[in-house]
């Protein structure tokens, strides 16, 4: 009887290795670990997303690099990994959100949108001829149950967090968030903590042009993306 080559498990998304691993899903997670860092943090006043944009050339028009996307007026998303994959998932989430509004005449919950995204990501780990999405998402929003933050992984796993990060410096950023996060934080304080965590782990200097900040408040339930001049204030 001939042994099975390790490459057989390495190449096929539908084949488990003898120790129960799906290598292609793990490789997708590695793509996320190489992506720019993004942070989500909840507080009593809402939820905020802070993302770093890696600008590889002075010739790049920074506004063309987007890391935070609005799904619905009360839900926004940031990503780390293959941003092209993220855009596909965001488009699907936007369609699901509009379908929900038309069908039920109400805005969708953050859980509902996240579950739809994770279901699609999970399907892409089951069939041959396709590859997993090489991206993780932080999905943030405010609904009738208050501020919410979820991480959607390439495997389709869906996890709720009070504060979380994705990308290359996840471990270091999470350690800072665990020390600094408090349920009594104001939104302004929460953003300051996220910026501090990002600054503490980034090799590049943080400027308004290579950052994005967005938040959703419990009162307005509107996704607000900060302009460069407001981002610069947090960097001071």
Residue pairs with C-beta under 8 A, 6 or more apart in sequence:
6 17
8 15
9 15
9 16
9 17
9 18
9 21
9 23
10 23
10 24
12 24
12 128
13 22
13 24
13 25
13 125
13 126
13 127
13 128
13 130
13 131
13 132
14 126
14 127
14 128
16 22
17 23
22 125
22 155
24 125
24 131
24 132
25 125
25 132
25 154
25 155
28 81
28 131
28 132
28 133
28 134
28 135
28 154
28 155
29 136
29 153
29 154
29 155
31 81
31 82
31 134
31 135
31 154
32 80
32 81
32 134
32 135
32 136
32 153
32 154
32 166
32 167
33 167
33 168
33 170
34 81
34 168
35 79
35 80
35 81
35 82
35 83
35 135
35 136
35 166
35 167
35 168
36 51
36 52
36 53
36 54
36 67
36 80
36 167
36 168
37 51
37 52
37 80
37 165
37 166
37 167
37 168
37 169
37 170
37 173
37 198
37 201
37 202
38 49
38 50
38 51
38 52
38 67
38 78
38 79
38 80
38 138
38 165
38 166
38 167
39 49
39 50
39 51
39 138
39 163
39 164
39 165
39 173
39 177
39 194
39 197
39 198
40 47
40 48
40 49
40 50
40 78
40 138
40 140
40 149
40 151
40 161
40 163
40 164
40 165
40 194
41 47
41 48
41 50
41 149
41 162
41 163
41 177
41 181
41 185
41 190
41 191
41 193
41 194
42 140
42 147
42 148
42 149
42 161
42 162
42 163
42 190
43 147
43 183
43 184
43 185
43 186
43 187
43 189
43 190
44 183
44 184
44 185
44 186
44 218
45 147
45 186
45 187
45 190
45 217
45 218
45 219
46 142
46 147
46 187
46 215
46 216
46 217
46 218
47 140
47 141
47 142
47 147
47 148
47 149
47 215
47 216
48 140
48 187
48 190
48 191
48 194
48 213
48 214
48 215
49 68
49 76
49 77
49 78
49 138
49 140
49 212
49 213
49 214
49 215
50 191
50 194
50 195
50 198
50 211
50 212
50 213
51 67
51 68
51 78
51 211
51 212
51 213
52 67
52 167
52 198
52 202
52 206
52 210
52 211
53 62
53 65
53 67
53 209
53 210
53 211
53 212
54 204
54 210
55 62
55 65
55 209
55 210
62 209
62 210
66 83
66 212
67 78
67 79
67 83
67 212
68 76
68 77
68 78
68 212
68 213
68 214
68 225
69 76
69 77
69 78
69 79
69 86
69 87
69 90
70 76
70 77
70 214
70 223
70 225
71 77
71 90
71 93
71 94
71 97
71 113
71 139
71 141
72 94
72 97
72 107
72 108
72 113
72 141
72 223
73 107
73 221
73 222
73 223
74 107
74 110
74 141
74 142
74 143
74 216
74 221
74 222
74 223
75 93
75 97
75 108
75 110
75 113
75 139
75 140
75 141
75 216
75 223
76 140
76 141
76 214
76 216
76 223
76 225
77 86
77 89
77 90
77 93
77 137
77 138
77 139
77 140
78 137
78 138
78 140
78 166
78 212
78 214
79 86
79 89
79 135
79 136
79 137
79 138
79 166
80 135
80 136
80 166
80 167
80 168
81 133
81 134
81 135
81 136
81 154
81 166
82 133
82 134
82 135
83 135
85 133
85 134
85 135
86 135
86 137
88 133
89 117
89 120
89 121
89 133
89 135
89 137
89 152
92 116
92 117
92 120
93 113
93 116
93 117
93 139
96 108
96 112
96 113
96 116
97 107
97 108
97 113
100 106
100 107
100 108
100 112
101 107
101 108
107 143
108 143
109 143
109 144
109 145
110 139
110 140
110 141
110 142
110 143
110 148
110 150
111 143
111 148
111 150
113 139
113 141
114 139
114 150
114 152
114 158
115 158
117 137
117 139
117 152
118 152
118 156
118 157
118 158
119 156
120 156
121 132
121 133
121 152
121 153
121 154
121 155
121 156
122 155
122 156
123 156
124 130
124 131
124 132
124 133
124 156
125 132
125 154
125 155
125 156
132 154
132 155
133 154
134 154
135 154
136 151
136 152
136 153
136 154
136 166
137 151
137 152
137 166
138 149
138 150
138 151
138 164
138 165
138 166
139 149
139 150
139 151
139 152
140 147
140 148
140 149
140 150
140 216
141 147
141 148
141 216
141 223
142 148
142 216
142 217
142 218
142 221
143 221
146 218
147 216
147 218
148 160
149 160
149 161
149 162
149 163
149 164
150 158
150 159
150 160
150 161
151 157
151 158
151 159
151 161
151 164
151 166
152 158
153 159
162 181
162 183
163 177
163 178
163 181
164 174
164 177
165 173
165 174
165 177
165 197
169 201
169 202
172 200
172 201
173 197
173 198
173 200
173 201
176 193
176 196
176 197
176 200
176 201
177 193
177 194
177 197
180 193
180 196
180 197
181 190
181 193
185 193
187 215
187 217
191 213
191 215
191 234
192 234
195 206
195 211
195 213
195 234
195 235
198 206
198 211
199 206
199 235
204 210
206 235
207 232
207 235
208 228
208 229
208 231
208 232
208 235
209 228
211 231
211 235
212 225
212 226
212 231
213 225
213 226
213 230
213 231
213 234
214 223
214 224
214 225
214 226
215 223
215 224
215 226
216 222
216 223
216 224
217 224
